[in-house]
Amino acid sequence: MSAAGVSARRTIAVVTVARSDWGHLGPVLTELRAASDVRLLLFVGGTHLAEAFGRTVELIEAEGWPIAERIEMLEPSDAPEAIAASIGRGVAGFGRAYARHRPDLVVVLGDRFEMLSAAAAALPFVLPVAHLHGGEVTEGAIDNQIRHAITKCAHLHFVSAEPHARRMAAMGEEPWRIHNVGAPGLDRIRTTRFLSRAELGRRLDVAPTDRWLLVTYHPATLEYQETGRHTDELLAALEKVDATCVVTYPSADTAGRTIIARLEEFAGRHARVRLVKSLGDDVYLSLLRHADAMVGNSSSGLIEAPSFELPVVNVGARQAGRLRAANVMNVGPDRDEILAGIETVLAPAFREGLRGLANPYGDGYAAERIVRVLRTVELGPTLTRKREGA
């Protein structure tokens, strides 16, 4: 490693495109901002800029993060052709941002189609890409292919668990590029000031004495034609549960607006349902801490929820194949199966059995490991010229 590679101040761009990645990136951004040898750029795009999804860019600004670029990319529809057009708009938008700022490295996370745009746009610039949360599996969504495509575009891989490192090596990535650091989203659990149940109840306008279900449901995009039916089955099950439901909006996936329309109708009929576009990080994590169970198909049920020993009913195929702990019960997208799963995890014995549960996604100290590599990796042809591993 050259002395210049270590000591020269480098410009690192971090991309965020949705509330789903923002919480995971927060600890990494904090570490980068504290590094005197790093010039940090924040590129914001995707649903952050969309009114329909809560315009969460305002939360980013409220937290005091300067935004270097805003990349408008989403079409006003979530039909397949609109998603494809959004990817194209994103590639063009991120390309213009890279041309203006010329970062030394760009950091992307996960498997959103908006992130694929950011990774693909970096290729003609020979811009090194660092990818967080690669090597994972979600067999029921196009995210699976997107994640692996980003892996092949990327030059550094920060994975959340050893099985993901092995999968990435099997994909031909050179071992020295792969760093098993854990999930950075767990870092914020150590540092968040959690709201009390009473305070959280006031924020959400729900009774602290009620039983609370956190519901987060997205389309299984390989089955997007079935989204309406699957959502109806989920809501039919929830209707039979004696609990207050705090329900979040889905992401901007194909057929996501189908879910939104049904959720809005459901919330309009039931006083015990709170439908929110975005909870904000402190409220969301506090809800993970105080909820009685989580229902849906969000990755947070598998990644963050184990740290709270929170029971999760994981519905359908979206997260199929993903690493999970004992807090997760998998059920099919059928109302009777969903209801049976909810009743099982709400039983006191189920939660009691989760005491001392270890989170398979790490120890909550991922960000400092990630940033140490970002600050010191040697830039240049060794990094950008990829070779297939043995």
Secondary structure by P-SEA (a helix, b strand, c coil): ccccccccbbbbbbbbccccccccaaaaaaaaaaccccbbbbbbbccccccccccaaaaaaaaccccccccccccccccaaaaaaaaaaaaaaaaaaaaaccccbbbbbcccaaaaaaaaaaccccbbbbbccccccccccaaaaaaaaaaaaccccccccaaaaaaaaaacccccccccccccccccccccccccaaaaaaaaccccccbbbbbbbbbccccccaaaaaaaaaaaaaaaccbbbbccccccccaaaaaaaaaaaaaaacccbbbbccccaaaaaaaaaccccccccccccccccccccbbbbccccccccccccccbbbbcccaaaaaaaaaaaacaaaaaaaccccccccccaaaaaaaaaaaccccccccccccccc
